Amino acid sequence: MDSVNFVINNRGDYGSLPDTVAERYQKILERKYWNKSALNTLGGESFTYSQMATLIEKFHIFFDKAGLQKGQHIALWARNSARWGMSYLAVNTYEAVIVPILADFTPESVESLVNHSDSIALLTNADKWAKLDIAKMPEVKVVMDVDNLKILYCRKPEIEALWNNIDNLLAEKYPDGFGPEDVVYPTDNMDDLAVINYTSGSTGNPKGVMLTYRNFSATIEYSQVHRPTSDKNRMISMLPMAHMYGLVTEFIYPLCNGTSIYWLGKTPTPSTLMKAFQEVRPYQLITVPLVMEKIFKSKVKPVLDKPMIKILTRIPGINTIIFKKIHDGLINAFGGEVGEFILGGAPVNPEIEKWFKKIKLPYTVGYGMTEATPLLAYAGSSEYVAGSCGKPVDCATVRIDSDDPRHIVGEIQAKGDNICLGYYKNPEASADAFTEDGFLRTGDLGLFDDDGNLYIKGRSKSMILSANGQNIYPEEVEAVVNSQPYVQESVVVDRASKLVALVYLDQEALRKDGLDQEEVSDLPERIRINSDRQLPNYSQIAKVEIVDQPFEKTPKMSIKRFLYK
């Protein structure tokens, strides 16, 4: 069926982008940032921009002497750390193709991805290396420990000897010392392959997304205008670096502006996070809605639920004072300098979002995917419209495949400088991913409002067709279910043309309120009844089932729906 495509930001590309990402690194190093803090692991190592550049140069000398060719592939499977960041940069600025692999992938998956990506080297952690079988990765010639830069495996002894002599080789090349004037990175590579990033999506197996230097430059250029940062800012990186959301928004973009970046260096528990916020005092916090929702439910909601507070929040003037105190308390808990919370990767619970607005929390919700490096829509907190995910980025043309994109849901499609080439060694998936006129099929369904704000309704693969022909978007039903007391998260599935809500209960809330076994056993029906009161007839829930484990998620905390039926 022919469609009428409502197009937003019909620019699509920047033409001649002002700088490659490598040029931005180079300019940062050439200026006053040489001795400034760059990459830090909290409770561990810290590196200045000078130290970072020096280590990158050592890698470049090693790569050159070892015969690494432009365009060859190197895999990176390691925990987030300052050394992860430098390892990534070393490969990227040499014009080899970096293949970042999520740290929580199984050894079997890693072996498969290393082979599929045609990687000839692997950068990893020693404990992770111990779980791998080199015999299953026949093309890998060198394995290096990211933490201490020791060679863990090498086919040729002379290559290991070369790395062991790297300090002398650096001194030979720069007898007067290595300085900012010696930093020269490739700049004529915009359309070359830079990264193969394997997705871990909510609907199936990983695919290797092929991203160019141009893709990254387009996103950085957009961010320079719409997400300004400076060398005075500090950033806490909490997201997986091997995922595009964390890689670009918490690492590459802030680094291009001289920002000091801090990695947690350990599992982000509430106590470690709060300590980190006070120590770093970040200017911006980028996270997933689940984290903010947990904080709201544990820190804010108990205060709002007090009988006296409920009364006071209904009184004009007094409620303003109360909301400001809650706002100030939250900001201080995050270090006192957060100017904006950027949420992405999953929808925000509408009930919680309503309270964010009331307390004037400076938050916004973005939208994107790995294939878009990763941004497709964003608006600063001052312009953000609740329920939306901002406006399409101006480095892409974004459209909705619908006869009436303001009222009839259609697939979101995009084309521009930030859009990937396709999937590595998967021509069938690549062909399926794009329309005949070159637009990426996101698989997401949405609407535009009259002002061009984008609203996500759900995934096309998860949409349920009701018995009377109505389109049901499980994400919308789940938002209602998740707003019920004691519900932490849910998945709505179709069973024999009836909607069933799979629910994981908030264990902390249950313990805190001391619910007995009988009260807990009554919860499924209570959740169903209260949810159905807020839902139209065609999307009402027939049954609620309690699950005993949190739902398995992707790195951006989207539930892997394909696992649940």
Secondary structure as a PSIPRED ss2 file (coil, helix, strand):
# PSIPRED VFORMAT (PSIPRED V4.0)

   1 M C   1.000  0.000  0.000
   2 D C   1.000  0.000  0.000
   3 S C   1.000  0.000  0.000
   4 V C   1.000  0.000  0.000
   5 N E   0.000  0.000  1.000
   6 F E   0.000  0.000  1.000
   7 V E   0.000  0.000  1.000
   8 I E   0.000  0.000  1.000
   9 N C   1.000  0.000  0.000
  10 N C   1.000  0.000  0.000
  11 R C   1.000  0.000  0.000
  12 G C   1.000  0.000  0.000
  13 D C   1.000  0.000  0.000
  14 Y C   1.000  0.000  0.000
  15 G C   1.000  0.000  0.000
  16 S C   1.000  0.000  0.000
  17 L C   1.000  0.000  0.000
  18 P C   1.000  0.000  0.000
  19 D C   1.000  0.000  0.000
  20 T C   1.000  0.000  0.000
  21 V H   0.000  1.000  0.000
  22 A H   0.000  1.000  0.000
  23 E H   0.000  1.000  0.000
  24 R H   0.000  1.000  0.000
  25 Y H   0.000  1.000  0.000
  26 Q H   0.000  1.000  0.000
  27 K H   0.000  1.000  0.000
  28 I H   0.000  1.000  0.000
  29 L H   0.000  1.000  0.000
  30 E H   0.000  1.000  0.000
  31 R C   1.000  0.000  0.000
  32 K C   1.000  0.000  0.000
  33 Y C   1.000  0.000  0.000
  34 W C   1.000  0.000  0.000
  35 N C   1.000  0.000  0.000
  36 K C   1.000  0.000  0.000
  37 S E   0.000  0.000  1.000
  38 A E   0.000  0.000  1.000
  39 L E   0.000  0.000  1.000
  40 N E   0.000  0.000  1.000
  41 T E   0.000  0.000  1.000
  42 L C   1.000  0.000  0.000
  43 G C   1.000  0.000  0.000
  44 G C   1.000  0.000  0.000
  45 E C   1.000  0.000  0.000
  46 S E   0.000  0.000  1.000
  47 F E   0.000  0.000  1.000
  48 T E   0.000  0.000  1.000
  49 Y H   0.000  1.000  0.000
  50 S H   0.000  1.000  0.000
  51 Q H   0.000  1.000  0.000
  52 M H   0.000  1.000  0.000
  53 A H   0.000  1.000  0.000
  54 T H   0.000  1.000  0.000
  55 L H   0.000  1.000  0.000
  56 I H   0.000  1.000  0.000
  57 E H   0.000  1.000  0.000
  58 K H   0.000  1.000  0.000
  59 F H   0.000  1.000  0.000
  60 H H   0.000  1.000  0.000
  61 I H   0.000  1.000  0.000
  62 F H   0.000  1.000  0.000
  63 F H   0.000  1.000  0.000
  64 D H   0.000  1.000  0.000
  65 K H   0.000  1.000  0.000
  66 A H   0.000  1.000  0.000
  67 G C   1.000  0.000  0.000
  68 L C   1.000  0.000  0.000
  69 Q C   1.000  0.000  0.000
  70 K C   1.000  0.000  0.000
  71 G C   1.000  0.000  0.000
  72 Q C   1.000  0.000  0.000
  73 H E   0.000  0.000  1.000
  74 I E   0.000  0.000  1.000
  75 A E   0.000  0.000  1.000
  76 L E   0.000  0.000  1.000
  77 W E   0.000  0.000  1.000
  78 A C   1.000  0.000  0.000
  79 R C   1.000  0.000  0.000
  80 N C   1.000  0.000  0.000
  81 S C   1.000  0.000  0.000
  82 A H   0.000  1.000  0.000
  83 R H   0.000  1.000  0.000
  84 W H   0.000  1.000  0.000
  85 G H   0.000  1.000  0.000
  86 M H   0.000  1.000  0.000
  87 S H   0.000  1.000  0.000
  88 Y H   0.000  1.000  0.000
  89 L H   0.000  1.000  0.000
  90 A H   0.000  1.000  0.000
  91 V H   0.000  1.000  0.000
  92 N H   0.000  1.000  0.000
  93 T H   0.000  1.000  0.000
  94 Y H   0.000  1.000  0.000
  95 E C   1.000  0.000  0.000
  96 A C   1.000  0.000  0.000
  97 V E   0.000  0.000  1.000
  98 I E   0.000  0.000  1.000
  99 V E   0.000  0.000  1.000
 100 P E   0.000  0.000  1.000
 101 I E   0.000  0.000  1.000
 102 L C   1.000  0.000  0.000
 103 A C   1.000  0.000  0.000
 104 D C   1.000  0.000  0.000
 105 F C   1.000  0.000  0.000
 106 T C   1.000  0.000  0.000
 107 P H   0.000  1.000  0.000
 108 E H   0.000  1.000  0.000
 109 S H   0.000  1.000  0.000
 110 V H   0.000  1.000  0.000
 111 E H   0.000  1.000  0.000
 112 S H   0.000  1.000  0.000
 113 L H   0.000  1.000  0.000
 114 V H   0.000  1.000  0.000
 115 N H   0.000  1.000  0.000
 116 H H   0.000  1.000  0.000
 117 S C   1.000  0.000  0.000
 118 D C   1.000  0.000  0.000
 119 S E   0.000  0.000  1.000
 120 I E   0.000  0.000  1.000
 121 A E   0.000  0.000  1.000
 122 L E   0.000  0.000  1.000
 123 L E   0.000  0.000  1.000
 124 T E   0.000  0.000  1.000
 125 N C   1.000  0.000  0.000
 126 A H   0.000  1.000  0.000
 127 D H   0.000  1.000  0.000
 128 K H   0.000  1.000  0.000
 129 W H   0.000  1.000  0.000
 130 A C   1.000  0.000  0.000
 131 K C   1.000  0.000  0.000
 132 L C   1.000  0.000  0.000
 133 D C   1.000  0.000  0.000
 134 I H   0.000  1.000  0.000
 135 A H   0.000  1.000  0.000
 136 K H   0.000  1.000  0.000
 137 M C   1.000  0.000  0.000
 138 P C   1.000  0.000  0.000
 139 E C   1.000  0.000  0.000
 140 V C   1.000  0.000  0.000
 141 K C   1.000  0.000  0.000
 142 V E   0.000  0.000  1.000
 143 V E   0.000  0.000  1.000
 144 M E   0.000  0.000  1.000
 145 D E   0.000  0.000  1.000
 146 V C   1.000  0.000  0.000
 147 D C   1.000  0.000  0.000
 148 N C   1.000  0.000  0.000
 149 L C   1.000  0.000  0.000
 150 K C   1.000  0.000  0.000
 151 I E   0.000  0.000  1.000
 152 L E   0.000  0.000  1.000
 153 Y E   0.000  0.000  1.000
 154 C E   0.000  0.000  1.000
 155 R C   1.000  0.000  0.000
 156 K C   1.000  0.000  0.000
 157 P H   0.000  1.000  0.000
 158 E H   0.000  1.000  0.000
 159 I H   0.000  1.000  0.000
 160 E H   0.000  1.000  0.000
 161 A H   0.000  1.000  0.000
 162 L H   0.000  1.000  0.000
 163 W H   0.000  1.000  0.000
 164 N H   0.000  1.000  0.000
 165 N C   1.000  0.000  0.000
 166 I H   0.000  1.000  0.000
 167 D H   0.000  1.000  0.000
 168 N H   0.000  1.000  0.000
 169 L H   0.000  1.000  0.000
 170 L H   0.000  1.000  0.000
 171 A H   0.000  1.000  0.000
 172 E H   0.000  1.000  0.000
 173 K H   0.000  1.000  0.000
 174 Y C   1.000  0.000  0.000
 175 P C   1.000  0.000  0.000
 176 D C   1.000  0.000  0.000
 177 G C   1.000  0.000  0.000
 178 F C   1.000  0.000  0.000
 179 G C   1.000  0.000  0.000
 180 P H   0.000  1.000  0.000
 181 E H   0.000  1.000  0.000
 182 D H   0.000  1.000  0.000
 183 V C   1.000  0.000  0.000
 184 V C   1.000  0.000  0.000
 185 Y C   1.000  0.000  0.000
 186 P C   1.000  0.000  0.000
 187 T C   1.000  0.000  0.000
 188 D C   1.000  0.000  0.000
 189 N C   1.000  0.000  0.000
 190 M C   1.000  0.000  0.000
 191 D C   1.000  0.000  0.000
 192 D C   1.000  0.000  0.000
 193 L E   0.000  0.000  1.000
 194 A E   0.000  0.000  1.000
 195 V E   0.000  0.000  1.000
 196 I E   0.000  0.000  1.000
 197 N E   0.000  0.000  1.000
 198 Y E   0.000  0.000  1.000
 199 T C   1.000  0.000  0.000
 200 S C   1.000  0.000  0.000
 201 G C   1.000  0.000  0.000
 202 S C   1.000  0.000  0.000
 203 T C   1.000  0.000  0.000
 204 G C   1.000  0.000  0.000
 205 N C   1.000  0.000  0.000
 206 P C   1.000  0.000  0.000
 207 K C   1.000  0.000  0.000
 208 G E   0.000  0.000  1.000
 209 V E   0.000  0.000  1.000
 210 M E   0.000  0.000  1.000
 211 L E   0.000  0.000  1.000
 212 T E   0.000  0.000  1.000
 213 Y H   0.000  1.000  0.000
 214 R H   0.000  1.000  0.000
 215 N H   0.000  1.000  0.000
 216 F H   0.000  1.000  0.000
 217 S H   0.000  1.000  0.000
 218 A H   0.000  1.000  0.000
 219 T H   0.000  1.000  0.000
 220 I H   0.000  1.000  0.000
 221 E H   0.000  1.000  0.000
 222 Y H   0.000  1.000  0.000
 223 S H   0.000  1.000  0.000
 224 Q H   0.000  1.000  0.000
 225 V H   0.000  1.000  0.000
 226 H H   0.000  1.000  0.000
 227 R C   1.000  0.000  0.000
 228 P C   1.000  0.000  0.000
 229 T C   1.000  0.000  0.000
 230 S C   1.000  0.000  0.000
 231 D C   1.000  0.000  0.000
 232 K C   1.000  0.000  0.000
 233 N C   1.000  0.000  0.000
 234 R E   0.000  0.000  1.000
 235 M E   0.000  0.000  1.000
 236 I E   0.000  0.000  1.000
 237 S E   0.000  0.000  1.000
 238 M C   1.000  0.000  0.000
 239 L C   1.000  0.000  0.000
 240 P C   1.000  0.000  0.000
 241 M C   1.000  0.000  0.000
 242 A C   1.000  0.000  0.000
 243 H C   1.000  0.000  0.000
 244 M H   0.000  1.000  0.000
 245 Y H   0.000  1.000  0.000
 246 G H   0.000  1.000  0.000
 247 L H   0.000  1.000  0.000
 248 V H   0.000  1.000  0.000
 249 T H   0.000  1.000  0.000
 250 E H   0.000  1.000  0.000
 251 F H   0.000  1.000  0.000
 252 I H   0.000  1.000  0.000
 253 Y H   0.000  1.000  0.000
 254 P H   0.000  1.000  0.000
 255 L H   0.000  1.000  0.000
 256 C C   1.000  0.000  0.000
 257 N C   1.000  0.000  0.000
 258 G C   1.000  0.000  0.000
 259 T C   1.000  0.000  0.000
 260 S E   0.000  0.000  1.000
 261 I E   0.000  0.000  1.000
 262 Y E   0.000  0.000  1.000
 263 W E   0.000  0.000  1.000
 264 L C   1.000  0.000  0.000
 265 G C   1.000  0.000  0.000
 266 K C   1.000  0.000  0.000
 267 T C   1.000  0.000  0.000
 268 P C   1.000  0.000  0.000
 269 T C   1.000  0.000  0.000
 270 P H   0.000  1.000  0.000
 271 S H   0.000  1.000  0.000
 272 T H   0.000  1.000  0.000
 273 L H   0.000  1.000  0.000
 274 M H   0.000  1.000  0.000
 275 K H   0.000  1.000  0.000
 276 A H   0.000  1.000  0.000
 277 F H   0.000  1.000  0.000
 278 Q H   0.000  1.000  0.000
 279 E H   0.000  1.000  0.000
 280 V H   0.000  1.000  0.000
 281 R C   1.000  0.000  0.000
 282 P C   1.000  0.000  0.000
 283 Y C   1.000  0.000  0.000
 284 Q E   0.000  0.000  1.000
 285 L E   0.000  0.000  1.000
 286 I E   0.000  0.000  1.000
 287 T E   0.000  0.000  1.000
 288 V C   1.000  0.000  0.000
 289 P H   0.000  1.000  0.000
 290 L H   0.000  1.000  0.000
 291 V H   0.000  1.000  0.000
 292 M H   0.000  1.000  0.000
 293 E H   0.000  1.000  0.000
 294 K H   0.000  1.000  0.000
 295 I H   0.000  1.000  0.000
 296 F H   0.000  1.000  0.000
 297 K H   0.000  1.000  0.000
 298 S H   0.000  1.000  0.000
 299 K H   0.000  1.000  0.000
 300 V H   0.000  1.000  0.000
 301 K H   0.000  1.000  0.000
 302 P H   0.000  1.000  0.000
 303 V H   0.000  1.000  0.000
 304 L H   0.000  1.000  0.000
 305 D C   1.000  0.000  0.000
 306 K C   1.000  0.000  0.000
 307 P H   0.000  1.000  0.000
 308 M H   0.000  1.000  0.000
 309 I H   0.000  1.000  0.000
 310 K H   0.000  1.000  0.000
 311 I H   0.000  1.000  0.000
 312 L H   0.000  1.000  0.000
 313 T C   1.000  0.000  0.000
 314 R C   1.000  0.000  0.000
 315 I C   1.000  0.000  0.000
 316 P C   1.000  0.000  0.000
 317 G C   1.000  0.000  0.000
 318 I H   0.000  1.000  0.000
 319 N H   0.000  1.000  0.000
 320 T H   0.000  1.000  0.000
 321 I H   0.000  1.000  0.000
 322 I H   0.000  1.000  0.000
 323 F H   0.000  1.000  0.000
 324 K H   0.000  1.000  0.000
 325 K H   0.000  1.000  0.000
 326 I H   0.000  1.000  0.000
 327 H H   0.000  1.000  0.000
 328 D H   0.000  1.000  0.000
 329 G H   0.000  1.000  0.000
 330 L H   0.000  1.000  0.000
 331 I H   0.000  1.000  0.000
 332 N H   0.000  1.000  0.000
 333 A H   0.000  1.000  0.000
 334 F C   1.000  0.000  0.000
 335 G C   1.000  0.000  0.000
 336 G C   1.000  0.000  0.000
 337 E C   1.000  0.000  0.000
 338 V C   1.000  0.000  0.000
 339 G C   1.000  0.000  0.000
 340 E E   0.000  0.000  1.000
 341 F E   0.000  0.000  1.000
 342 I E   0.000  0.000  1.000
 343 L E   0.000  0.000  1.000
 344 G C   1.000  0.000  0.000
 345 G C   1.000  0.000  0.000
 346 A C   1.000  0.000  0.000
 347 P C   1.000  0.000  0.000
 348 V C   1.000  0.000  0.000
 349 N C   1.000  0.000  0.000
 350 P H   0.000  1.000  0.000
 351 E H   0.000  1.000  0.000
 352 I H   0.000  1.000  0.000
 353 E H   0.000  1.000  0.000
 354 K H   0.000  1.000  0.000
 355 W H   0.000  1.000  0.000
 356 F H   0.000  1.000  0.000
 357 K H   0.000  1.000  0.000
 358 K H   0.000  1.000  0.000
 359 I C   1.000  0.000  0.000
 360 K C   1.000  0.000  0.000
 361 L C   1.000  0.000  0.000
 362 P C   1.000  0.000  0.000
 363 Y E   0.000  0.000  1.000
 364 T E   0.000  0.000  1.000
 365 V E   0.000  0.000  1.000
 366 G C   1.000  0.000  0.000
 367 Y E   0.000  0.000  1.000
 368 G E   0.000  0.000  1.000
 369 M C   1.000  0.000  0.000
 370 T H   0.000  1.000  0.000
 371 E H   0.000  1.000  0.000
 372 A H   0.000  1.000  0.000
 373 T C   1.000  0.000  0.000
 374 P C   1.000  0.000  0.000
 375 L E   0.000  0.000  1.000
 376 L E   0.000  0.000  1.000
 377 A E   0.000  0.000  1.000
 378 Y E   0.000  0.000  1.000
 379 A C   1.000  0.000  0.000
 380 G C   1.000  0.000  0.000
 381 S C   1.000  0.000  0.000
 382 S C   1.000  0.000  0.000
 383 E C   1.000  0.000  0.000
 384 Y C   1.000  0.000  0.000
 385 V C   1.000  0.000  0.000
 386 A C   1.000  0.000  0.000
 387 G C   1.000  0.000  0.000
 388 S C   1.000  0.000  0.000
 389 C C   1.000  0.000  0.000
 390 G C   1.000  0.000  0.000
 391 K E   0.000  0.000  1.000
 392 P E   0.000  0.000  1.000
 393 V C   1.000  0.000  0.000
 394 D C   1.000  0.000  0.000
 395 C C   1.000  0.000  0.000
 396 A E   0.000  0.000  1.000
 397 T E   0.000  0.000  1.000
 398 V E   0.000  0.000  1.000
 399 R E   0.000  0.000  1.000
 400 I E   0.000  0.000  1.000
 401 D E   0.000  0.000  1.000
 402 S C   1.000  0.000  0.000
 403 D C   1.000  0.000  0.000
 404 D C   1.000  0.000  0.000
 405 P C   1.000  0.000  0.000
 406 R C   1.000  0.000  0.000
 407 H C   1.000  0.000  0.000
 408 I C   1.000  0.000  0.000
 409 V C   1.000  0.000  0.000
 410 G E   0.000  0.000  1.000
 411 E E   0.000  0.000  1.000
 412 I E   0.000  0.000  1.000
 413 Q E   0.000  0.000  1.000
 414 A E   0.000  0.000  1.000
 415 K E   0.000  0.000  1.000
 416 G E   0.000  0.000  1.000
 417 D C   1.000  0.000  0.000
 418 N C   1.000  0.000  0.000
 419 I C   1.000  0.000  0.000
 420 C C   1.000  0.000  0.000
 421 L C   1.000  0.000  0.000
 422 G E   0.000  0.000  1.000
 423 Y E   0.000  0.000  1.000
 424 Y C   1.000  0.000  0.000
 425 K C   1.000  0.000  0.000
 426 N C   1.000  0.000  0.000
 427 P H   0.000  1.000  0.000
 428 E H   0.000  1.000  0.000
 429 A H   0.000  1.000  0.000
 430 S H   0.000  1.000  0.000
 431 A H   0.000  1.000  0.000
 432 D H   0.000  1.000  0.000
 433 A H   0.000  1.000  0.000
 434 F E   0.000  0.000  1.000
 435 T C   1.000  0.000  0.000
 436 E C   1.000  0.000  0.000
 437 D C   1.000  0.000  0.000
 438 G C   1.000  0.000  0.000
 439 F C   1.000  0.000  0.000
 440 L E   0.000  0.000  1.000
 441 R E   0.000  0.000  1.000
 442 T E   0.000  0.000  1.000
 443 G E   0.000  0.000  1.000
 444 D E   0.000  0.000  1.000
 445 L E   0.000  0.000  1.000
 446 G E   0.000  0.000  1.000
 447 L E   0.000  0.000  1.000
 448 F E   0.000  0.000  1.000
 449 D C   1.000  0.000  0.000
 450 D C   1.000  0.000  0.000
 451 D C   1.000  0.000  0.000
 452 G C   1.000  0.000  0.000
 453 N C   1.000  0.000  0.000
 454 L E   0.000  0.000  1.000
 455 Y E   0.000  0.000  1.000
 456 I E   0.000  0.000  1.000
 457 K E   0.000  0.000  1.000
 458 G E   0.000  0.000  1.000
 459 R E   0.000  0.000  1.000
 460 S C   1.000  0.000  0.000
 461 K C   1.000  0.000  0.000
 462 S C   1.000  0.000  0.000
 463 M C   1.000  0.000  0.000
 464 I E   0.000  0.000  1.000
 465 L E   0.000  0.000  1.000
 466 S C   1.000  0.000  0.000
 467 A C   1.000  0.000  0.000
 468 N C   1.000  0.000  0.000
 469 G C   1.000  0.000  0.000
 470 Q C   1.000  0.000  0.000
 471 N E   0.000  0.000  1.000
 472 I E   0.000  0.000  1.000
 473 Y C   1.000  0.000  0.000
 474 P H   0.000  1.000  0.000
 475 E H   0.000  1.000  0.000
 476 E H   0.000  1.000  0.000
 477 V H   0.000  1.000  0.000
 478 E H   0.000  1.000  0.000
 479 A H   0.000  1.000  0.000
 480 V H   0.000  1.000  0.000
 481 V H   0.000  1.000  0.000
 482 N H   0.000  1.000  0.000
 483 S C   1.000  0.000  0.000
 484 Q C   1.000  0.000  0.000
 485 P C   1.000  0.000  0.000
 486 Y C   1.000  0.000  0.000
 487 V E   0.000  0.000  1.000
 488 Q E   0.000  0.000  1.000
 489 E E   0.000  0.000  1.000
 490 S E   0.000  0.000  1.000
 491 V E   0.000  0.000  1.000
 492 V E   0.000  0.000  1.000
 493 V E   0.000  0.000  1.000
 494 D E   0.000  0.000  1.000
 495 R E   0.000  0.000  1.000
 496 A C   1.000  0.000  0.000
 497 S C   1.000  0.000  0.000
 498 K E   0.000  0.000  1.000
 499 L E   0.000  0.000  1.000
 500 V E   0.000  0.000  1.000
 501 A E   0.000  0.000  1.000
 502 L E   0.000  0.000  1.000
 503 V E   0.000  0.000  1.000
 504 Y E   0.000  0.000  1.000
 505 L E   0.000  0.000  1.000
 506 D C   1.000  0.000  0.000
 507 Q H   0.000  1.000  0.000
 508 E H   0.000  1.000  0.000
 509 A H   0.000  1.000  0.000
 510 L H   0.000  1.000  0.000
 511 R H   0.000  1.000  0.000
 512 K H   0.000  1.000  0.000
 513 D H   0.000  1.000  0.000
 514 G C   1.000  0.000  0.000
 515 L C   1.000  0.000  0.000
 516 D C   1.000  0.000  0.000
 517 Q H   0.000  1.000  0.000
 518 E H   0.000  1.000  0.000
 519 E H   0.000  1.000  0.000
 520 V H   0.000  1.000  0.000
 521 S H   0.000  1.000  0.000
 522 D H   0.000  1.000  0.000
 523 L H   0.000  1.000  0.000
 524 P H   0.000  1.000  0.000
 525 E H   0.000  1.000  0.000
 526 R H   0.000  1.000  0.000
 527 I H   0.000  1.000  0.000
 528 R H   0.000  1.000  0.000
 529 I H   0.000  1.000  0.000
 530 N H   0.000  1.000  0.000
 531 S H   0.000  1.000  0.000
 532 D H   0.000  1.000  0.000
 533 R C   1.000  0.000  0.000
 534 Q C   1.000  0.000  0.000
 535 L C   1.000  0.000  0.000
 536 P C   1.000  0.000  0.000
 537 N H   0.000  1.000  0.000
 538 Y H   0.000  1.000  0.000
 539 S H   0.000  1.000  0.000
 540 Q C   1.000  0.000  0.000
 541 I C   1.000  0.000  0.000
 542 A C   1.000  0.000  0.000
 543 K E   0.000  0.000  1.000
 544 V E   0.000  0.000  1.000
 545 E E   0.000  0.000  1.000
 546 I E   0.000  0.000  1.000
 547 V E   0.000  0.000  1.000
 548 D C   1.000  0.000  0.000
 549 Q C   1.000  0.000  0.000
 550 P C   1.000  0.000  0.000
 551 F C   1.000  0.000  0.000
 552 E C   1.000  0.000  0.000
 553 K E   0.000  0.000  1.000
 554 T C   1.000  0.000  0.000
 555 P C   1.000  0.000  0.000
 556 K C   1.000  0.000  0.000
 557 M C   1.000  0.000  0.000
 558 S C   1.000  0.000  0.000
 559 I E   0.000  0.000  1.000
 560 K C   1.000  0.000  0.000
 561 R H   0.000  1.000  0.000
 562 F H   0.000  1.000  0.000
 563 L H   0.000  1.000  0.000
 564 Y C   1.000  0.000  0.000
 565 K C   1.000  0.000  0.000
